């Protein structure tokens, strides 16, 4: 049995709004701006969530410490990103939900300084919240904002509290067979 928390309709609507700084533009434009931001902030960790944003970051020389992918873009399968990490962690996580295993693999990925690819069987979209709650202070969590650009979330206590409230507002955990 595994415990799962799911999104409510109200939370789905709320999570469409960027959680952090929205950087608009093409991949080249957003990556140039992200590179400058990373150079300025010097974050202890960079975590990317999503296939397209992870691939573009790596192609532009911005190497996340942890990247979370599911080999899908807008719920359609894509050619996998062939850049492997020093370790690859696998996790099952259904659409619109977070499992207790999602938290476990993120904590495992952050235990070492090894570059880690988290491969999700299911959907990785909500891992942004897991990353914000698990990553060290001042880390950057980057995810894609469809049709607009990328969102960069600087991990602060204020952001953690906001995300914690969202997670607590999710449907109560229920158990499901693995």
Secondary structure, DSSP 4 states (H G I P E B T S, - for coil): -EEEEE--HHHHHHTTS-SSEEEES-HHHHHHHHHHHHHHH--S-EEEESHHHHHHHHHTT---SEEEE-SEETTEE--------SEEEEEEE-TTEEEHHHHHHHHHHHTSSS-EEEEEEE--TTHHHHHHHHSPTT-EEEEEETTTEEEEEE--HHHHHHHHHHHHHSPPPEEE--
